[in-house]
Amino acid sequence: MTTTTKSRARQTQGGIALLISIFILLLISVVAIALIVSSGTESALAGNYRSSTGVYYAAMSGLEEVRSRLWPKDPNAFSITDPGFLPSATPLPACSPVYVINHLDSETVTPWIAGSTYADNEFGPEFLTTGCSMPSSPPTARSIWRRSPLRNLSFPGPLYKWVRINGVTERSLNLDAYPYDGTINNGLVYYDGVRLNDQTNGSQVLELTALAVLPNGSQKLLQYLVASTTLNLVFPAAMTLDGYSDAYSGPNHNFFQISGNQDSGDSACGGPSMPYPVPAVGVPDNPDINYVINGNPGPGSTGIPGGQLGNYTGTGSTPSVVRVNLPPNLQTVQSLNQLVQTIVQNADTVIGGPADQTSIPSAMSSSNPMTVVIQGNPAIPSQGNLTLSGGFTGYGLLLVTGTFLYTPDLNWNGIILVIGQGNVGTTSGGGGGSVNGAILIAQIRDSSGNLLAGPNPGRATFNDATTSTVGRGYYYNCSWIQAAQPAAGYKVLSFHEIAQ
Amino acid sequence: MTCIRQTSPEAGFTLIELLAALGIFLLITGAAFSLLTSSQQRYQTDSQLLTSFQEARLGLDQMVRDINDAGYPPPSFVSTDVTTFTRSPFGWSPGYTVPTPCTVDITCNPPGDFDLIIETNPNPQDGGPVQWIRYQLGGPNGTTLLRGMAPKQWGHDPAIDTATNLGTFVENVVNNSPNLQIGQFQLSATSAGAVVFPSGNPVPIFQYTCDTPITAQPPPTLCSAAGADNSPANIRDVAITLIVASPLPDATTGQPRLVKLTARGRRVNPNQ
C-alpha cells in the first residue's frame, strides 16, 4: 500500500516538470532558429555574389588561355603542345569545332555529347540551323592546368570546363559582313584589320566559347570572337618616302641601286595584292617625284645624280620614282602614330636611344627575325636615334623613331621603318651592304618631339650623298617583308556573355 | 496507519512551494518572451535590410553584366544597318545624334555620376537590334534607381528614347540624398564605425576610368584625368557604389540602417 502511494506522487511531479521543460525548450528553440535563419540568409547572399564573380573570372581565364595559345609565339601554343589540333594552312570550319578540356581528376568532360554533365548546349542554337551537326568525336586538347607542370599543383586551377574553338559564318553571327550584298550565307568570316568580311581578306575570325561551372552549381558561358592580327604591312615600293616636299640625296656611284624588281629566288611575293615589279621609290604626290629626281632646293637636297638615273629600276620608266597609293595605315600622321604604337606593343624589344648595334638583341637571326623599336620618351627625339656601323647584319623589323644613321656596310633583311623624325642618312664607314625588303620614311613629329598636326606627314629625308663609301642599295624583297611582319597575337574582336 | 501518516504530506504541495514554482516559471517564461520579442523586432529590421541588400546585390550583378557586355557587337561588325552594331560602348547626351564627341560628366551627362547609358545587344541570338540600356537615379524622392531599355535607332538621342521606358530597379538608394539626410546617415554610420559618405558629400553611383590610347598601353585612368581621351567611347571600367537604406529605421535604436555595396564592371569589347 505504501509503495503504491509513493509511486503515484512521483509520477505526477515528473510529468509536470517534463511539460515545463519542453515548453521552455520550445521557446528557446524558436528564438535560436530565428537568429540562425537571419544570419543564414545574410551568408547565402554574400556567397551568391562571390560565386557569380568567381565563375565569371573562371570562364574568362579559359578564354584568355586559349586566345594566348592560338598565338604561335606563346610557349604553350597549340602548334607546340598539340600539333594537328588546329589546321595550320587552312581555315577552321564552322562545323568542325575543337575543344580544350579542363576537367578535374574526378570527372569526365565531353561537351559534344548531348545530355552529358557539361554538354555544349550553345553549339546547337548557333550552328544547327546552318546545316551543321556536332561531330561525334571532335579534336580535343588539354588545358595548361591539365599539363605538366601545372597539373602537379596542390590546388586546382580555374574551374572552367571547356573552351570551344570554331570558325564563324555570316549566318551563325546573323550578320551581313562586307561586302554588303544583302544576303546572310554560310561563308566563313574574316577580319581585315578594320571590319569583318566574307571575302577571305585578312585572317579568319575564330569563335571561343567557354563554360565555367563551380561546385555549387554556378555557371557562366562567355564568348570571344578573335582574329590574328599580324600587322600585315604593305609596302608599295622598295623605298617609300611617305611625306611631302621630301628631301632625297642619292650617292653618285654605280654600285648603289634601288630596285623594285623581283629578286632572283624570291618567289613568295607573286600574290595579287602586290605583284612585281613595284616602284624603286614611291612618293604620295606628283611634286615629290620631281624633288626626288632633281633635288629639293628648300632643304637643299641633291636628288638622283644624273649619271645614276638608270640604277633606280622597277615600275614605270627609269628612274622608277612613282606616285603610289598608300594603304590607310600609312597615310596620315595619326594613322602612322597608331602604327608605331601597335608595333611598340608587339615588339620583341623596345630600346631607349641613342642606341647603336650593341643594343640590338643578339638572338636576332635569319631564322629568328625580330621586331626592334628604338624609342625612349617620344617627346625627346634623341632617345629614338640609332646608328648602325661595323658591318652589322640584322633580320626582322626595325623601327627607328629618331634619326637613323648607318655605315654603308649595313645589311638588313626585312623591314626598316623610320617613323618619327623621318630622317635617314649614312655615316663614314665600310661599304657594300644592302637592304633586302623595304624601307619607309615618314616624319610625324617636329624637332621638339611634338606630334605634327597632320593630317599629312612632314618631310621625309634620305641623304646618302656625303660619305666616301657606298652600299649596294635597297632591293624590294617580299620574302623578307613577310618574314619580318610582326605577329601581334590574337585580338579580341568582341565579347559577350551568353544568357542561360 | 503509520504508513498513511508518513505518505500524506507527499501527496501535494504547500502554498509556499506552489508560489515559488509559479514565480520561477513566470521569470523564465517572461525572460523567454522578452527575448523572443526583441528577436522578432531585430528579425523584422534585419529582414528589411536583407531585402534591400538582396535587391541591391541583384541589381549590382545586372549592372556589372551589362557593363561587361557594353559595346557588343563592336564597330568592326559594321554593316549597312546601324542598329546591328554599336558605335560606342556607352551612349551619351546631348550630341549623340550628330555625333559630337563629349567630355564625360562635363559636356555630356549621361554618362554621369548618377546616369549611365550602355549600348549593347543583350540577346544577339534573337536577331534583335542593339539596345540602349539606361540606369538613372530618380523617382519621386530621388532615391530610386531606374532601369530602362530602348532599341537603338539612327538619328535618335538615347537619353530621350530611354526616358519613357524607365522603371523601378532598386529602391531606397540614398547616394544622392539631401545634405541634411546625409548628415543623419553619417551619424548612424559613424556610430557603427563606418564612414559611408566621405566628407558628408553625395557618393557617385558610377565612376569611370578611360583608356588613353594616345600613349602606349597605360593603365586606365580616371576619365577626368584622361584629357583628350575623356569620352564615352573610351570608358573602360565603371566602378559602382550603391548605398541602400532599409525602408524603416532600426527598431531598437531608431536610426536608419545602411548597406554600402561596391562592384566594378569592365568593358571588354573594343571600341573600334
Interface residues (C-beta under 8 A of the other chain):
Chain A: M1 T2 T5 K6 A9 I20 F23 I24 L27 I28 V30 V31 A34 L35 V37 S38 T41 E42 L45 N48 Y49 S52 Y56 P125 E126 L173 N174 L175 D176 A177 Y178 Y180 Y191 V194 R195 L196 Q338 Q341 V344 Q345 K491 V492 L493 S494 F495 H496 E497 I498 A499
Chain B: C3 Q6 T7 E10 A11 F25 I28 T29 A32 F33 L35 L36 S39 Q40 R42 Y43 D46 S47 L50 F53 Q54 R57 L60 D61 R65 N68 D69 Y72 P73 P74 S76 F77 V78 S79 T80 D81 T84 T120 N121 P122 N123 P124 Q125 G127 P213 A216 Q217 V268 N269 P270
